[in-house]
Amino acid sequence: MLKTACQHCSQTLEFPEEMAGRETTCPSCGRSTRLDAPEPARIRIPKAAPSIFAAKTRQPGSSPVAPIANRLLESIESVLIGKRRKITLLLAAYFAEGHVLLEDVPGVAKTMLARALAQSVGCSFKRLQCTPDLLPSDITGASIFNLKTAEFEFRPGPLFAQTLLADEINRATPRAQSALLEAMAERQVTADGVNYELRRPFFLIATQNPIDHEGTFPLPEAQLDRFLVRLSLGYPGLDEENRMLERLQLKHPIDAVQQVATPEEILAAQDAVRAVHVDPRVREYVAKVVRATREHESVRLGGSPRASLALFRAAQALAAIQGFDFVLPDDVKEIAPFVLAHRLVLRPESRLRKATATAVIDQILGQVPVPTLAAADQGR
């Protein structure tokens, strides 16, 4: 019997050799998938030591993170139609303990994505509407004098939610934007000289409109660097928009979203992501890709060491979501544009030539050699 993984939900499927190449229906997700015979791997990376969640050997789909991710994917997809890849990337950032910048036009369900995620994991959710008159204390909270006790009491702001949506973050002033920096990097808030730790898992989803720049304050590079990934949901296709209208005719599907995971499971998944094995060759590949962004002729400011760590963690999370406990170069290549593009500052002459950061990343990925092992080394 041969084994393969469903192309949609990573469920392990067993089939006789004569059925290789045929289509079948996955019993888990109900979608059509191809029964591909496993090909010999060109790179063989030793598996990490087994975690507390699984047996010593794992097949595709047996990762401790994959079942949690599949439940969250199914739950969020009940609200957002046709955005599975973008939801997967968002979950990769979530499990890698990063934050997400959603850069898209209004009305493409950015808020619904944040709400669906928060409801699916049973975490507290707050929406912060950023405006030019927003003060840092409106975000972090403030100390209020209690007349009964004759003492100051700290009233926490929306930043103390486990899932925070900072809507139109570029409409807040730089002073207000800076109130988020400590929370994003250190998971704590300092107010009146006192440090308050934020309840884990803490996840910030910020949105901004890339078209309307009137009355906005562009995010500085230091703040962009603190977002693990930048995503764009984009418009739905014709069939997807038609299905959306059908679903919304009587009620909004967000009202039916139930909790499918616990905060404790999310924390365990985040710990499991850190344990995903990265071979020294793949680790060096990550460093070479980021270093190439600093040396590219079109780039004035390349990726920082924080960018290297972000790409490293994101690749671990993406591999874990797909059901593996080791990282392949393909995982790095798949998520690199979403991790690195918003961290690059192009030269003015490059922008005049209509060059984009994403195109630069694609060019770098095509130039940096991918690590491979010779067949003779696979038995070592």
C-alpha positions as CSV (number, residue, x, y, z in Angstrom):
1,M,0.0,0.0,0.0
2,L,1.1,3.5,-0.8
3,K,0.5,6.7,1.2
4,T,-0.1,10.3,0.2
5,A,-1.6,13.4,1.7
6,C,-4.8,15.1,0.7
7,Q,-4.0,18.3,-1.3
8,H,-6.6,20.2,0.7
9,C,-6.7,19.0,4.3
10,S,-3.4,17.0,4.6
11,Q,-5.3,13.9,5.6
12,T,-3.2,10.7,5.1
13,L,-4.7,8.4,2.4
14,E,-3.7,4.8,1.8
15,F,-4.2,3.2,-1.7
16,P,-2.9,0.2,-3.7
17,E,-0.1,0.9,-6.2
18,E,-2.3,0.3,-9.2
19,M,-4.5,3.3,-8.3
20,A,-1.6,5.8,-8.5
21,G,-2.5,8.8,-10.6
22,R,-6.2,8.5,-10.2
23,E,-8.7,11.0,-8.6
24,T,-10.6,10.1,-5.4
25,T,-12.7,11.8,-2.8
26,C,-11.1,12.6,0.5
27,P,-13.1,11.1,3.3
28,S,-12.1,13.9,5.6
29,C,-12.9,17.1,3.6
30,G,-15.0,15.6,0.8
31,R,-12.9,17.2,-1.9
32,S,-11.4,15.6,-5.0
33,T,-7.7,14.8,-4.7
34,R,-5.1,13.1,-6.8
35,L,-3.5,9.8,-5.6
36,D,0.2,10.6,-6.3
37,A,2.8,8.0,-5.6
38,P,5.5,9.4,-3.3
39,E,8.6,10.4,-5.1
40,P,12.1,9.9,-3.7
41,A,13.1,13.0,-1.7
42,R,16.0,15.0,-3.1
43,I,16.8,16.2,0.4
44,R,16.7,14.1,3.5
45,I,16.6,16.0,6.8
46,P,16.8,14.1,10.1
47,K,13.5,14.3,12.1
48,A,13.5,16.1,15.4
49,A,13.0,14.3,18.6
50,P,9.4,13.3,19.2
51,S,7.2,15.8,21.0
52,I,4.7,15.0,23.7
53,F,1.9,15.1,21.2
54,A,2.8,12.3,18.8
55,A,4.5,9.0,18.3
56,K,8.1,8.6,17.3
57,T,7.3,8.5,13.5
58,R,5.0,10.9,11.8
59,Q,3.3,10.6,8.4
60,P,2.0,13.6,6.5
61,G,-0.9,15.1,8.5
62,S,0.2,13.6,11.9
63,S,1.8,16.8,13.2
64,P,0.3,18.0,16.5
65,V,-0.3,21.4,14.8
66,A,-2.0,20.1,11.7
67,P,-5.3,18.9,13.4
68,I,-5.7,22.2,15.2
69,A,-4.9,24.1,12.0
70,N,-7.4,22.1,10.0
71,R,-10.2,22.8,12.6
72,L,-9.4,26.5,12.4
73,L,-9.3,26.5,8.6
74,E,-12.7,24.8,8.4
75,S,-14.2,27.2,10.9
76,I,-12.8,30.4,9.3
77,E,-13.7,29.1,5.8
78,S,-17.4,29.0,6.9
79,V,-17.1,32.8,6.9
80,L,-14.5,33.6,4.2
81,I,-15.0,31.7,1.0
82,G,-12.1,30.9,-1.3
83,K,-9.3,32.3,0.9
84,R,-7.8,29.0,2.1
85,R,-4.2,29.9,1.2
86,K,-4.4,33.4,2.9
87,I,-6.0,31.9,6.0
88,T,-3.2,29.3,6.1
89,L,-0.6,32.0,6.0
90,L,-2.4,33.9,8.7
91,L,-2.4,30.8,10.9
92,A,1.3,30.3,10.2
93,A,1.9,33.7,11.6
94,Y,-0.4,32.9,14.5
95,F,1.4,29.7,15.4
96,A,4.8,31.4,14.9
97,E,3.8,34.0,17.5
98,G,4.0,36.8,15.0
99,H,1.6,39.5,13.9
100,V,-0.1,40.2,10.6
101,L,-0.6,43.3,8.5
102,L,-3.6,43.1,6.1
103,E,-3.1,45.6,3.3
104,D,-6.3,45.7,1.2
105,V,-9.2,47.8,0.1
106,P,-12.3,48.2,2.2
107,G,-15.0,45.6,2.2
108,V,-13.0,42.4,1.6
109,A,-13.7,40.8,5.1
110,K,-10.6,41.8,6.9
111,T,-12.6,42.4,10.1
112,M,-14.5,39.2,9.6
113,L,-11.3,37.2,9.4
114,A,-10.1,38.6,12.7
115,R,-13.4,37.9,14.4
116,A,-13.7,34.4,13.0
117,L,-10.3,33.5,14.3
118,A,-10.9,34.9,17.8
119,Q,-14.3,33.1,18.0
120,S,-12.8,29.9,16.8
121,V,-10.1,29.8,19.6
122,G,-12.3,31.3,22.3
123,C,-10.0,34.3,22.8
124,S,-11.0,37.8,23.8
125,F,-11.3,40.1,20.9
126,K,-11.2,43.9,20.6
127,R,-11.4,46.2,17.6
128,L,-9.4,49.4,17.7
129,Q,-10.6,52.0,15.2
130,C,-7.5,54.1,14.5
131,T,-8.1,57.9,13.9
132,P,-5.8,60.9,14.0
133,D,-7.1,62.0,17.4
134,L,-6.3,58.6,19.0
135,L,-4.0,58.9,22.1
136,P,-1.6,56.2,23.3
137,S,-3.6,56.0,26.6
138,D,-6.6,55.1,24.5
139,I,-4.8,52.0,23.3
140,T,-2.8,50.9,26.4
141,G,-5.2,52.1,29.1
142,A,-4.9,54.8,31.8
143,S,-4.8,55.2,35.6
144,I,-8.1,56.6,37.0
145,F,-8.4,58.1,40.5
146,N,-10.9,56.2,42.6
147,L,-12.7,58.5,45.0
148,K,-13.8,55.7,47.2
149,T,-10.3,54.2,47.8
150,A,-8.4,57.5,47.3
151,E,-6.0,55.6,45.0
152,F,-5.2,55.4,41.3
153,E,-6.5,52.3,39.5
154,F,-5.2,51.2,36.1
155,R,-8.0,50.6,33.6
156,P,-6.6,48.4,30.8
157,G,-7.3,49.5,27.2
158,P,-8.1,47.4,24.1
159,L,-4.5,46.4,23.8
160,F,-5.0,43.8,26.6
161,A,-7.3,41.7,24.3
162,Q,-5.8,38.4,23.2
163,T,-6.8,39.1,19.6
164,L,-6.6,42.8,18.6
165,L,-7.7,44.3,15.3
166,A,-6.1,47.7,14.7
167,D,-8.3,48.9,11.9
168,E,-6.7,51.4,9.5
169,I,-3.6,51.6,11.6
170,N,-2.0,54.2,9.3
171,R,-4.7,56.7,10.2
172,A,-3.3,56.9,13.7
173,T,-0.5,59.4,14.5
174,P,3.1,58.1,14.9
175,R,2.7,58.8,18.6
176,A,-0.3,56.5,18.9
177,Q,1.3,53.9,16.6
178,S,4.3,53.7,18.9
179,A,2.0,52.5,21.7
180,L,1.8,49.1,19.9
181,L,5.6,48.6,19.5
182,E,6.3,47.2,23.0
183,A,3.3,45.0,23.0
184,M,4.2,43.5,19.6
185,A,7.8,42.8,20.5
186,E,7.7,42.0,24.2
187,R,4.1,41.0,24.9
188,Q,3.9,43.6,27.7
189,V,2.6,47.1,28.3
190,T,4.4,49.7,30.5
191,A,2.1,52.3,32.0
192,D,3.0,54.7,34.9
193,G,6.2,52.8,35.4
194,V,4.5,49.5,35.9
195,N,4.9,46.5,33.5
196,Y,1.8,44.6,32.6
197,E,2.1,41.3,30.8
198,L,-0.3,40.6,28.1
199,R,-2.3,37.4,28.2
200,R,-1.1,34.8,25.8
201,P,-1.7,34.0,23.0
202,F,-1.5,37.7,22.0
203,F,-2.1,38.3,18.3
204,L,-2.3,41.7,16.5
205,I,-4.0,42.0,13.1
206,A,-3.6,45.5,11.6
207,T,-5.2,46.7,8.5
208,Q,-4.5,49.6,6.1
209,N,-5.9,50.8,2.8
210,P,-3.1,50.8,0.1
211,I,-5.1,53.1,-2.2
212,D,-6.4,56.0,-0.1
213,H,-3.5,57.9,1.5
214,E,-5.3,61.1,2.3
215,G,-5.0,61.9,6.1
216,T,-2.7,58.9,6.7
217,F,0.6,58.4,8.5
218,P,2.7,55.8,6.7
219,L,4.1,53.1,9.0
220,P,7.8,53.5,9.6
221,E,10.2,50.7,8.7
222,A,10.8,49.9,12.4
223,Q,7.1,49.1,12.8
224,L,6.7,47.3,9.5
225,D,9.6,45.1,10.6
226,R,7.6,43.9,13.6
227,F,4.9,42.4,11.4
228,L,5.7,38.8,10.7
229,V,3.8,38.7,7.4
230,R,1.9,41.1,5.2
231,L,-1.2,39.7,3.4
232,S,-3.8,40.9,0.9
233,L,-7.1,39.0,0.7
234,G,-8.1,40.4,-2.7
235,Y,-11.5,40.3,-4.3
236,P,-13.4,37.0,-4.5
237,G,-14.0,35.2,-7.8
238,L,-17.4,35.3,-9.5
239,D,-18.5,31.9,-8.1
240,E,-17.2,32.7,-4.6
241,E,-19.0,36.1,-4.5
242,N,-22.2,34.4,-5.7
243,R,-21.9,31.9,-2.8
244,M,-21.2,34.7,-0.4
245,L,-24.4,36.5,-1.4
246,E,-26.4,33.2,-0.9
247,R,-24.9,32.7,2.6
248,L,-25.6,36.3,3.6
249,Q,-29.2,36.4,2.4
250,L,-30.8,35.5,5.8
251,K,-28.0,36.0,8.3
252,H,-24.2,36.4,8.6
253,P,-22.2,33.2,9.0
254,I,-20.0,34.9,11.7
255,D,-22.9,34.5,14.1
256,A,-22.7,30.7,13.8
257,V,-18.9,30.4,14.4
258,Q,-18.2,28.1,17.3
259,Q,-15.1,27.6,19.3
260,V,-13.1,24.7,17.8
261,A,-9.8,25.1,19.7
262,T,-8.8,26.4,23.1
263,P,-6.1,29.0,24.0
264,E,-4.2,26.2,25.7
265,E,-4.1,24.2,22.4
266,I,-2.8,27.3,20.6
267,L,0.0,27.8,23.1
268,A,0.9,24.1,22.8
269,A,0.9,24.4,19.0
270,Q,3.2,27.5,19.3
271,D,5.6,25.5,21.4
272,A,5.4,22.6,19.0
273,V,6.3,24.9,16.1
274,R,9.5,25.9,17.8
275,A,10.4,22.2,18.0
276,V,10.1,21.7,14.2
277,H,13.5,20.5,13.0
278,V,15.5,22.8,10.6
279,D,18.5,21.2,9.0
280,P,21.7,23.3,9.1
281,R,21.6,23.4,5.2
282,V,18.1,24.9,5.3
283,R,19.0,27.3,8.1
284,E,21.9,28.5,6.0
285,Y,19.5,28.8,3.0
286,V,17.3,31.2,5.1
287,A,20.3,33.3,6.0
288,K,21.5,33.5,2.4
289,V,18.1,34.6,1.1
290,V,17.9,37.4,3.6
291,R,21.5,38.4,3.0
292,A,20.8,38.6,-0.7
293,T,18.1,41.2,-0.1
294,R,20.8,43.4,1.4
295,E,23.1,43.1,-1.6
296,H,20.5,43.4,-4.4
297,E,21.1,46.3,-6.7
298,S,17.5,47.4,-6.5
299,V,17.3,47.5,-2.7
300,R,18.4,50.4,-0.5
301,L,17.4,48.7,2.8
302,G,17.3,44.9,3.0
303,G,16.1,42.4,5.5
304,S,17.3,42.7,9.1
305,P,18.3,39.9,11.4
306,R,14.7,40.1,12.7
307,A,13.7,39.3,9.1
308,S,15.9,36.2,9.2
309,L,14.3,35.0,12.4
310,A,10.8,35.8,11.1
311,L,11.4,33.7,7.9
312,F,12.9,30.9,10.0
313,R,9.9,30.8,12.4
314,A,7.3,31.2,9.6
315,A,8.8,28.3,7.6
316,Q,8.6,26.1,10.8
317,A,5.0,27.0,11.3
318,L,4.1,26.4,7.6
319,A,5.7,23.0,7.7
320,A,3.9,22.1,11.0
321,I,0.5,23.2,9.5
322,Q,1.1,20.9,6.5
323,G,1.8,18.0,8.9
324,F,5.6,17.7,9.0
325,D,8.1,18.1,11.8
326,F,11.0,19.3,9.5
327,V,11.4,22.2,7.2
328,L,12.1,21.9,3.5
329,P,13.5,24.7,1.3
330,D,10.1,24.7,-0.5
331,D,8.5,25.9,2.8
332,V,11.0,28.8,2.9
333,K,10.3,29.7,-0.7
334,E,6.6,29.6,-0.3
335,I,6.3,32.0,2.6
336,A,9.3,34.3,1.9
337,P,7.5,36.9,-0.2
338,F,4.9,37.4,2.5
339,V,7.6,37.7,5.2
340,L,10.3,39.8,3.4
341,A,8.5,42.0,0.8
342,H,7.2,44.6,3.3
343,R,10.6,44.9,5.0
344,L,12.5,46.0,1.9
345,V,13.0,49.6,0.9
346,L,13.7,50.0,-2.8
347,R,16.0,52.6,-4.4
348,P,14.2,55.6,-6.0
349,E,15.5,54.6,-9.5
350,S,14.1,51.1,-9.0
351,R,10.7,52.4,-8.2
352,L,10.8,54.6,-11.3
353,R,11.4,51.4,-13.3
354,K,8.2,50.0,-11.8
355,A,10.2,47.4,-9.7
356,T,8.3,45.9,-6.7
357,A,9.6,44.3,-3.6
358,T,7.7,41.1,-4.4
359,A,9.4,40.9,-7.8
360,V,12.8,41.4,-6.1
361,I,12.1,38.5,-3.7
362,D,11.0,36.2,-6.5
363,Q,14.3,37.1,-8.4
364,I,16.3,36.3,-5.3
365,L,14.6,33.0,-4.7
366,G,15.4,32.1,-8.3
367,Q,19.1,32.9,-7.8
368,V,20.0,31.6,-4.4
369,P,21.0,27.9,-4.7
370,V,18.6,25.5,-3.0
371,P,20.3,23.0,-0.8
372,T,20.2,19.3,-1.9
373,L,21.8,16.0,-0.9
374,A,23.3,13.5,-3.3
375,A,21.7,10.1,-3.4
376,A,24.8,8.6,-1.8
377,D,24.3,10.8,1.2
378,Q,20.7,9.8,1.9
379,G,21.6,6.6,3.7
380,R,23.9,8.4,6.2
